Amino acid sequence: MSNIIDLTAMRAARDLPPENDRSFELSVGPRQLPVTGSKRRRSATSMHTFVFRSYELIITSPEADLVRDVRCDVHKARTKLRKIREQMDADRKHAAARADLLTKAEAKLSAAIAQAFGSVEG
């Protein structure tokens, strides 16, 4: 029975509170926010309030709702508009490069097909 390990000492160590658990209350205005050792403050605000509408929601939402959201946070709306314009520009560049690639491939392949049929017939 030399391979049996006594874990009673481990059980006692597990019941001790961790050394870095320094929870305390931080006073921020009228609310008390708990602060843990992770240096991250948790608030009751949902992450959905920090994100502007998606492209689909912008398209499908009524004008009044969209105007209300823009008034609530103009900075996010302008950032979203800038990102939309940047994405459109990138898509145009990608489409132009793809059209150029396809045009060159079409010309080269049609020339090869014409040459192949020309040598077979001649």
DSSP file (Angstrom, degrees, kcal/mol; ACC not computed):
  #  RESIDUE AA STRUCTURE BP1 BP2  ACC     N-H-->O    O-->H-N    N-H-->O    O-->H-N    TCO  KAPPA ALPHA  PHI   PSI    X-CA   Y-CA   Z-CA
    1    1 A M    >         0   0    0      0, 0.0     3,-0.8     0, 0.0     0, 0.0   0.000 360.0 360.0 360.0  35.0    0.0    0.0    0.0
    2    2 A S  T 3   +     0   0    0      1,-0.2     0, 0.0     3,-0.0     0, 0.0   0.619 360.0  65.6 -81.0 -12.2    2.9    2.4   -0.7
    3    3 A N  T 3  S+     0   0    0      2,-0.1     2,-0.4     0, 0.0    -1,-0.2   0.293  75.3 106.7 -93.7  11.5    1.0    4.1   -3.6
    4    4 A I    <   -     0   0    0     -3,-0.8     2,-0.4     2,-0.0     0, 0.0  -0.775  57.3-153.1 -90.8 131.6   -1.8    5.6   -1.4
    5    5 A I        -     0   0    0     -2,-0.4     2,-0.7     2,-0.0    -2,-0.1  -0.883  10.9-133.7-109.3 135.2   -1.6    9.3   -0.9
    6    6 A D        +     0   0    0     -2,-0.4     3,-0.3     1,-0.1     4,-0.1  -0.789  23.3 179.3 -88.7 116.3   -3.0   11.1    2.2
    7    7 A L     >  +     0   0    0     -2,-0.7     4,-1.6     1,-0.2    -1,-0.1   0.144  49.1 106.9-104.9  18.0   -5.0   14.1    1.0
    8    8 A T  H  > S+     0   0    0      1,-0.2     4,-1.4     2,-0.2    -1,-0.2   0.858  79.9  53.9 -66.1 -33.2   -6.2   15.4    4.4
    9    9 A A  H  > S+     0   0    0     -3,-0.3     4,-1.6     1,-0.2    -1,-0.2   0.862 105.9  53.4 -67.7 -34.3   -3.7   18.3    4.2
   10   10 A M  H  > S+     0   0    0      1,-0.2     4,-1.9     2,-0.2    -2,-0.2   0.870 104.3  55.7 -67.5 -37.1   -5.0   19.3    0.8
   11   11 A R  H  X S+     0   0    0     -4,-1.6     4,-1.1     1,-0.2    -1,-0.2   0.884 107.4  48.8 -63.5 -39.1   -8.6   19.5    2.2
   12   12 A A  H  < S+     0   0    0     -4,-1.4     4,-0.4     1,-0.2     3,-0.3   0.882 111.0  49.9 -68.5 -38.6   -7.6   21.9    4.8
   13   13 A A  H >< S+     0   0    0     -4,-1.6     3,-0.9     1,-0.2    -2,-0.2   0.832 105.7  57.3 -69.3 -31.6   -5.8   24.1    2.3
   14   14 A R  H 3< S+     0   0    0     -4,-1.9    -1,-0.2     1,-0.2    -2,-0.2   0.808 100.1  58.0 -70.1 -29.0   -8.8   24.1    0.0
   15   15 A D  T 3< S+     0   0    0     -4,-1.1    -1,-0.2    -3,-0.3    -2,-0.2   0.605  85.9  98.0 -77.8 -11.7  -11.0   25.6    2.8
   16   16 A L  S <  S-     0   0    0     -3,-0.9     3,-0.1    -4,-0.4    -3,-0.0  -0.508  83.6-110.2 -75.3 144.7   -8.8   28.7    3.2
   17   17 A P        -     0   0    0      0, 0.0    -1,-0.1     0, 0.0    -2,-0.1  -0.475  41.3 -98.1 -70.7 146.7   -9.9   31.8    1.4
   18   18 A P    >   -     0   0    0      0, 0.0     3,-1.0     0, 0.0    -4,-0.0  -0.323  24.7-129.7 -64.5 148.6   -7.7   32.9   -1.6
   19   19 A E  T 3  S+     0   0    0      1,-0.2     0, 0.0    -3,-0.1     0, 0.0   0.826 104.2  51.8 -70.0 -32.3   -5.1   35.5   -0.8
   20   20 A N  T 3  S+     0   0    0      1,-0.1     2,-1.4     2,-0.0    -1,-0.2   0.315  76.1 111.3 -91.8  10.8   -6.0   37.8   -3.7
   21   21 A D    <   +     0   0    0     -3,-1.0     2,-0.3     1,-0.1    -1,-0.1  -0.685  34.4 157.2 -84.8  92.3   -9.8   37.9   -3.0
   22   22 A R        +     0   0    0     -2,-1.4     2,-0.3     2,-0.1    -1,-0.1  -0.478  11.5 170.8-116.1  58.5  -10.0   41.5   -2.0
   23   23 A S        +     0   0    0     -2,-0.3     2,-0.3    11,-0.1    13,-0.2  -0.524   9.7 149.9 -72.5 133.1  -13.7   42.2   -2.6
   24   24 A F  E     -A   35   0A   0     11,-1.3    11,-2.0    -2,-0.3     2,-0.5  -0.953  47.4 -93.9-153.5 168.7  -14.8   45.6   -1.3
   25   25 A E  E     -A   34   0A   0     -2,-0.3     2,-0.5     9,-0.2     7,-0.0  -0.765  29.5-158.3 -94.4 130.5  -17.4   48.2   -2.1
   26   26 A L  E     -A   33   0A   0      7,-2.0     7,-2.1    -2,-0.5     2,-0.7  -0.929  16.3-134.6-107.4 126.8  -16.4   51.1   -4.4
   27   27 A S  E     +A   32   0A   0     -2,-0.5     2,-0.4     5,-0.2     5,-0.2  -0.728  32.1 165.9 -87.4 116.5  -18.6   54.2   -4.1
   28   28 A V  E >   -A   31   0A   0      3,-1.8     3,-1.4    -2,-0.7    -2,-0.1  -0.889  62.8 -57.6-130.4  99.4  -19.5   55.6   -7.5
   29   29 A G  T 3  S-     0   0    0     -2,-0.4    -1,-0.1     1,-0.2     0, 0.0  -0.376 112.5 -21.8  64.3-140.7  -22.3   58.1   -7.3
   30   30 A P  T 3  S+     0   0    0      0, 0.0     2,-0.3     0, 0.0    -1,-0.2   0.624 124.6  74.7 -79.2 -11.6  -25.5   56.7   -5.8
   31   31 A R  E <  S-A   28   0A   0     -3,-1.4    -3,-1.8     2,-0.0     2,-0.6  -0.680  71.4-136.8-103.6 155.8  -24.6   53.0   -6.5
   32   32 A Q  E     -A   27   0A   0     -2,-0.3    -5,-0.2    -5,-0.2    -7,-0.0  -0.954  20.5-164.7-107.2 120.7  -22.2   50.7   -4.8
   33   33 A L  E     -A   26   0A   0     -7,-2.1    -7,-2.0    -2,-0.6     2,-0.2  -0.921  17.8-128.9-108.4 127.0  -20.2   48.6   -7.3
   34   34 A P  E     -A   25   0A   0      0, 0.0     8,-0.7     0, 0.0     2,-0.5  -0.518  20.3-157.5 -72.1 139.0  -18.3   45.5   -6.1
   35   35 A V  E     -AB  24  41A   0    -11,-2.0   -11,-1.3    -2,-0.2     2,-0.2  -0.977   9.6-168.1-118.3 127.6  -14.7   45.4   -7.1
   36   36 A T    >   -     0   0    0      4,-0.6     3,-1.4    -2,-0.5     4,-0.1  -0.496  41.4 -92.8-106.5 179.0  -12.9   42.1   -7.2
   37   37 A G  T 3  S+     0   0    0      1,-0.3   -16,-0.1    -2,-0.2   -14,-0.0   0.580 112.9  78.8 -67.8  -9.7   -9.3   41.2   -7.6
   38   38 A S  T 3  S-     0   0    0      2,-0.2    -1,-0.3     1,-0.1     3,-0.1   0.486  99.0-128.8 -80.1  -1.1   -9.7   40.9  -11.4
   39   39 A K    <   +     0   0    0     -3,-1.4     2,-0.5     1,-0.2    -2,-0.1   0.744  69.2 124.3  60.3  26.1   -9.5   44.7  -11.7
   40   40 A R        -     0   0    0     -4,-0.1    -4,-0.6     2,-0.0     2,-0.5  -0.972  54.2-144.1-118.1 127.5  -12.7   44.6  -13.7
   41   41 A R  B     -B   35   0A   0     -2,-0.5     2,-0.5    -6,-0.1    -6,-0.1  -0.758  11.0-151.5 -91.3 131.8  -15.7   46.6  -12.7
   42   42 A R        -     0   0    0     -8,-0.7     2,-0.3    -2,-0.5    -2,-0.0  -0.887  16.9-179.3-104.4 129.5  -19.1   45.1  -13.3
   43   43 A S        -     0   0    0     -2,-0.5   -10,-0.0     2,-0.2     0, 0.0  -0.755  39.6-114.0-119.8 171.2  -22.0   47.4  -13.9
   44   44 A A  S    S+     0   0    0     -2,-0.3     2,-0.2     2,-0.1    -2,-0.0   0.481  79.8 113.4 -82.8  -2.6  -25.6   46.7  -14.5
   45   45 A T        -     0   0    0      1,-0.1    -2,-0.2     2,-0.0     2,-0.2  -0.524  65.7-129.4 -75.9 134.2  -25.4   48.1  -18.1
   46   46 A S    >   -     0   0    0     -2,-0.2     3,-1.2     1,-0.1     4,-0.2  -0.485  13.1-124.7 -79.8 151.7  -25.9   45.6  -20.8
   47   47 A M  G >  S+     0   0    0      1,-0.2     3,-1.7     2,-0.2     4,-0.4   0.733 105.2  74.3 -67.5 -21.7  -23.4   45.3  -23.7
   48   48 A H  G >  S+     0   0    0      1,-0.3     3,-0.6     2,-0.2    -1,-0.2   0.743  87.2  61.3 -65.3 -20.9  -26.3   45.9  -26.1
   49   49 A T  G <  S+     0   0    0     -3,-1.2    -1,-0.3     1,-0.2    -2,-0.2   0.656 100.9  54.6 -77.6 -13.6  -26.4   49.5  -25.2
   50   50 A F  G <  S+     0   0    0     -3,-1.7     2,-0.4    -4,-0.2    -1,-0.2   0.485  96.4  75.7 -96.9  -3.7  -22.8   49.9  -26.4
   51   51 A V  S <  S-     0   0    0     -3,-0.6     2,-0.1    -4,-0.4     3,-0.1  -0.911  72.6-138.1-113.3 132.9  -23.4   48.6  -29.9
   52   52 A F        -     0   0    0     -2,-0.4    -2,-0.1     1,-0.2    18,-0.0  -0.405  47.1 -70.5 -79.5 166.9  -25.2   50.5  -32.7
   53   53 A R        -     0   0    0     -2,-0.1    -1,-0.2     1,-0.1     2,-0.0  -0.104  50.9-111.7 -58.2 151.9  -27.7   48.7  -34.9
   54   54 A S     >  -     0   0    0     -3,-0.1     4,-2.3     1,-0.1     5,-0.2  -0.266  34.1-100.5 -74.7 170.1  -26.5   46.1  -37.4
   55   55 A Y  H  > S+     0   0    0      1,-0.2     4,-2.1     2,-0.2     5,-0.2   0.917 124.3  49.7 -59.6 -43.7  -26.8   46.8  -41.2
   56   56 A E  H  > S+     0   0    0      1,-0.2     4,-2.4     2,-0.2    -1,-0.2   0.904 111.5  48.1 -63.6 -41.6  -30.0   44.6  -41.4
   57   57 A L  H  > S+     0   0    0      1,-0.2     4,-1.7     2,-0.2    -1,-0.2   0.845 108.9  54.1 -69.4 -32.0  -31.6   46.4  -38.4
   58   58 A I  H  < S+     0   0    0     -4,-2.3    -1,-0.2     2,-0.2    -2,-0.2   0.923 112.7  44.2 -64.0 -42.6  -30.7   49.8  -39.9
   59   59 A I  H  < S+     0   0    0     -4,-2.1    -2,-0.2     1,-0.2    -1,-0.2   0.899 120.2  39.1 -69.2 -41.3  -32.4   48.9  -43.2
   60   60 A T  H  < S+     0   0    0     -4,-2.4    -1,-0.2    -5,-0.2    -2,-0.2   0.630  93.8  98.6 -88.7 -13.3  -35.5   47.3  -41.5
   61   61 A S  S  < S-     0   0    0     -4,-1.7     2,-0.0    -5,-0.2    -4,-0.0  -0.439  81.2-103.5 -78.1 149.1  -36.1   49.8  -38.7
   62   62 A P     >  -     0   0    0      0, 0.0     4,-2.1     0, 0.0     3,-0.3  -0.336  30.1-115.1 -65.3 151.6  -38.6   52.6  -39.0
   63   63 A E  H  > S+     0   0    0      1,-0.2     4,-2.6     2,-0.2     5,-0.2   0.870 114.2  54.7 -56.6 -41.0  -37.2   56.1  -39.6
   64   64 A A  H  > S+     0   0    0      1,-0.2     4,-2.1     2,-0.2    -1,-0.2   0.894 108.5  48.1 -64.0 -40.4  -38.4   57.4  -36.3
   65   65 A D  H  > S+     0   0    0     -3,-0.3     4,-2.2     2,-0.2    -1,-0.2   0.904 112.2  49.1 -66.0 -40.5  -36.6   54.6  -34.3
   66   66 A L  H  X S+     0   0    0     -4,-2.1     4,-2.3     2,-0.2    -2,-0.2   0.911 110.9  49.5 -65.7 -42.6  -33.4   55.2  -36.3
   67   67 A V  H  X S+     0   0    0     -4,-2.6     4,-2.3     1,-0.2    -1,-0.2   0.894 110.2  52.0 -62.6 -40.1  -33.5   58.9  -35.7
   68   68 A R  H  X S+     0   0    0     -4,-2.1     4,-1.8     2,-0.2    -2,-0.2   0.917 110.3  47.8 -62.3 -43.4  -34.1   58.3  -31.9
   69   69 A D  H  X S+     0   0    0     -4,-2.2     4,-1.7     1,-0.2    -2,-0.2   0.886 111.0  51.2 -65.7 -38.3  -31.1   56.0  -31.8
   70   70 A V  H  < S+     0   0    0     -4,-2.3     7,-0.2     1,-0.2    -1,-0.2   0.908 109.4  50.4 -65.0 -41.1  -28.9   58.5  -33.6
   71   71 A R  H  < S+     0   0    0     -4,-2.3     3,-0.4     1,-0.2    -1,-0.2   0.855 106.6  56.1 -64.8 -33.8  -30.0   61.3  -31.2
   72   72 A C  H  < S+     0   0    0     -4,-1.8     2,-0.2     1,-0.3    -1,-0.2   0.886 130.2   6.9 -66.2 -38.2  -29.1   59.0  -28.3
   73   73 A D     X  +     0   0    0     -4,-1.7     4,-1.7    -5,-0.1    -1,-0.3  -0.674  62.1 172.5-150.1  90.6  -25.5   58.5  -29.5
   74   74 A V  H  > S+     0   0    0     -3,-0.4     4,-2.8    -2,-0.2     5,-0.2   0.856  81.5  59.6 -66.3 -36.3  -24.4   60.6  -32.5
   75   75 A H  H  > S+     0   0    0      1,-0.2     4,-2.4     2,-0.2    -1,-0.2   0.925 106.7  45.6 -61.0 -45.7  -20.8   59.4  -32.1
   76   76 A K  H  > S+     0   0    0      2,-0.2     4,-2.5     1,-0.2    -1,-0.2   0.887 112.8  51.4 -64.5 -38.3  -21.7   55.7  -32.5
   77   77 A A  H  X S+     0   0    0     -4,-1.7     4,-2.3    -7,-0.2    -2,-0.2   0.914 111.6  46.3 -65.5 -42.8  -23.9   56.6  -35.5
   78   78 A R  H  X S+     0   0    0     -4,-2.8     4,-2.4     2,-0.2    -2,-0.2   0.890 112.2  51.1 -66.9 -38.1  -21.2   58.5  -37.2
   79   79 A T  H  X S+     0   0    0     -4,-2.4     4,-2.3    -5,-0.2    -2,-0.2   0.917 110.6  49.0 -63.2 -42.9  -18.7   55.7  -36.5
   80   80 A K  H  X S+     0   0    0     -4,-2.5     4,-2.2     2,-0.2    -2,-0.2   0.905 111.2  50.0 -62.9 -41.8  -21.1   53.2  -38.0
   81   81 A L  H  X S+     0   0    0     -4,-2.3     4,-2.3     2,-0.2    -2,-0.2   0.898 110.5  49.9 -63.4 -41.3  -21.6   55.4  -41.1
   82   82 A R  H  X S+     0   0    0     -4,-2.4     4,-2.4     1,-0.2    -2,-0.2   0.905 111.1  49.2 -63.6 -41.5  -17.8   55.8  -41.5
   83   83 A K  H  X S+     0   0    0     -4,-2.3     4,-2.4     2,-0.2    -2,-0.2   0.872 109.3  52.4 -66.6 -36.9  -17.4   52.0  -41.2
   84   84 A I  H  X S+     0   0    0     -4,-2.2     4,-2.4     2,-0.2    -2,-0.2   0.933 111.2  46.8 -62.8 -45.3  -20.2   51.5  -43.8
   85   85 A R  H  X S+     0   0    0     -4,-2.3     4,-2.2     2,-0.2    -2,-0.2   0.894 112.2  50.1 -64.8 -39.8  -18.4   53.8  -46.2
   86   86 A E  H  X S+     0   0    0     -4,-2.4     4,-2.4     2,-0.2    -1,-0.2   0.901 111.4  49.0 -63.7 -40.7  -15.0   52.1  -45.6
   87   87 A Q  H  X S+     0   0    0     -4,-2.4     4,-2.5     2,-0.2    -2,-0.2   0.893 110.0  50.9 -66.6 -39.7  -16.6   48.7  -46.2
   88   88 A M  H  X S+     0   0    0     -4,-2.4     4,-2.3     2,-0.2    -2,-0.2   0.907 110.9  49.2 -63.0 -41.1  -18.2   50.0  -49.5
   89   89 A D  H  X S+     0   0    0     -4,-2.2     4,-2.3     2,-0.2    -2,-0.2   0.920 112.1  47.7 -63.6 -44.7  -14.9   51.3  -50.6
   90   90 A A  H  X S+     0   0    0     -4,-2.4     4,-2.5     1,-0.2    -2,-0.2   0.896 111.7  50.8 -63.9 -39.8  -13.1   48.0  -49.8
   91   91 A D  H  X S+     0   0    0     -4,-2.5     4,-2.7     2,-0.2    -2,-0.2   0.894 109.5  50.6 -64.9 -39.5  -15.9   46.1  -51.6
   92   92 A R  H  X S+     0   0    0     -4,-2.3     4,-2.4     2,-0.2    -2,-0.2   0.923 111.8  47.4 -63.3 -43.5  -15.5   48.3  -54.7
   93   93 A K  H  X S+     0   0    0     -4,-2.3     4,-2.3     2,-0.2    -2,-0.2   0.909 113.4  48.1 -63.9 -42.0  -11.8   47.7  -54.8
   94   94 A H  H  X S+     0   0    0     -4,-2.5     4,-2.4     2,-0.2    -2,-0.2   0.911 112.1  49.0 -64.9 -42.0  -12.2   44.0  -54.4
   95   95 A A  H  X S+     0   0    0     -4,-2.7     4,-2.5     2,-0.2    -2,-0.2   0.886 111.3  50.1 -65.5 -38.7  -14.9   43.9  -57.1
   96   96 A A  H  X S+     0   0    0     -4,-2.4     4,-2.2     2,-0.2    -2,-0.2   0.913 112.0  47.2 -65.6 -42.3  -12.6   45.9  -59.5
   97   97 A A  H  X S+     0   0    0     -4,-2.3     4,-2.3     2,-0.2    -2,-0.2   0.899 113.3  48.8 -65.6 -39.7   -9.7   43.5  -58.8
   98   98 A R  H  X S+     0   0    0     -4,-2.4     4,-2.6     2,-0.2    -2,-0.2   0.898 110.7  50.2 -66.9 -41.0  -11.9   40.5  -59.3
   99   99 A A  H  X S+     0   0    0     -4,-2.5     4,-2.3     2,-0.2    -2,-0.2   0.899 110.9  49.9 -63.9 -40.3  -13.3   41.9  -62.6
  100  100 A D  H  X S+     0   0    0     -4,-2.2     4,-2.3     2,-0.2    -2,-0.2   0.921 111.6  48.6 -63.0 -44.4   -9.8   42.6  -63.8
  101  101 A L  H  X S+     0   0    0     -4,-2.3     4,-2.3     1,-0.2    -2,-0.2   0.920 113.3  46.6 -61.5 -45.3   -8.7   39.0  -62.9
  102  102 A L  H  X S+     0   0    0     -4,-2.6     4,-2.5     2,-0.2    -1,-0.2   0.865 110.5  53.1 -67.7 -36.0  -11.8   37.5  -64.7
  103  103 A T  H  X S+     0   0    0     -4,-2.3     4,-2.4     2,-0.2    -1,-0.2   0.928 111.7  45.2 -63.8 -45.6  -11.3   39.7  -67.8
  104  104 A K  H  X S+     0   0    0     -4,-2.3     4,-2.4     2,-0.2     5,-0.2   0.907 114.1  49.2 -64.9 -41.6   -7.6   38.5  -68.1
  105  105 A A  H  X S+     0   0    0     -4,-2.3     4,-2.5     2,-0.2     5,-0.2   0.899 111.4  49.9 -64.6 -40.3   -8.6   34.9  -67.5
  106  106 A E  H  X S+     0   0    0     -4,-2.5     4,-2.7     2,-0.2     5,-0.2   0.931 112.2  47.2 -63.0 -46.1  -11.4   35.1  -70.1
  107  107 A A  H  X S+     0   0    0     -4,-2.4     4,-2.0     1,-0.2    -2,-0.2   0.921 115.1  45.2 -63.3 -44.5   -9.1   36.6  -72.7
  108  108 A K  H  X S+     0   0    0     -4,-2.4     4,-2.0     2,-0.2    -1,-0.2   0.907 115.7  46.1 -67.9 -42.0   -6.3   34.1  -72.1
  109  109 A L  H  X S+     0   0    0     -4,-2.5     4,-2.5     2,-0.2    -2,-0.2   0.899 112.2  50.1 -69.3 -40.3   -8.7   31.1  -72.1
  110  110 A S  H  X S+     0   0    0     -4,-2.7     4,-2.4    -5,-0.2    -1,-0.2   0.884 111.1  50.1 -66.1 -35.8  -10.6   32.2  -75.2
  111  111 A A  H  X S+     0   0    0     -4,-2.0     4,-2.3    -5,-0.2    -1,-0.2   0.897 111.3  48.9 -66.0 -39.4   -7.3   32.7  -77.0
  112  112 A A  H  X S+     0   0    0     -4,-2.0     4,-2.4     2,-0.2    -2,-0.2   0.899 112.2  48.2 -66.9 -39.9   -6.2   29.2  -76.0
  113  113 A I  H  X S+     0   0    0     -4,-2.5     4,-2.4     2,-0.2     5,-0.2   0.917 112.5  48.8 -65.3 -43.1   -9.5   27.7  -77.1
  114  114 A A  H  X S+     0   0    0     -4,-2.4     4,-1.9     1,-0.2    -2,-0.2   0.896 113.2  47.6 -63.0 -40.3   -9.2   29.6  -80.5
  115  115 A Q  H  X S+     0   0    0     -4,-2.3     4,-2.0     2,-0.2    -2,-0.2   0.890 111.1  51.1 -68.3 -39.5   -5.7   28.4  -80.9
  116  116 A A  H  X S+     0   0    0     -4,-2.4     4,-1.3     1,-0.2    -2,-0.2   0.910 114.4  42.4 -65.8 -42.1   -6.6   24.8  -80.1
  117  117 A F  H  X S+     0   0    0     -4,-2.4     4,-2.1     1,-0.2     5,-0.2   0.824 112.0  55.9 -73.5 -29.7   -9.4   24.7  -82.5
  118  118 A G  H  X S+     0   0    0     -4,-1.9     4,-1.6    -5,-0.2    -2,-0.2   0.880 109.7  44.6 -69.0 -37.7   -7.4   26.5  -85.2
  119  119 A S  H  < S+     0   0    0     -4,-2.0    -1,-0.2     2,-0.2    -2,-0.2   0.788 113.6  50.6 -77.3 -27.0   -4.6   23.9  -85.0
  120  120 A V  H  < S+     0   0    0     -4,-1.3    -2,-0.2    -5,-0.2    -1,-0.2   0.890 116.4  40.5 -74.7 -41.1   -7.1   20.9  -85.0
  121  121 A E  H  <        0   0    0     -4,-2.1    -2,-0.2     1,-0.2    -3,-0.2   0.819 360.0 360.0 -77.5 -31.3   -8.9   22.2  -88.1
  122  122 A G     <        0   0    0     -4,-1.6    -1,-0.2    -5,-0.2    -2,-0.1   0.467 360.0 360.0 -84.1 360.0   -5.9   23.4  -90.0
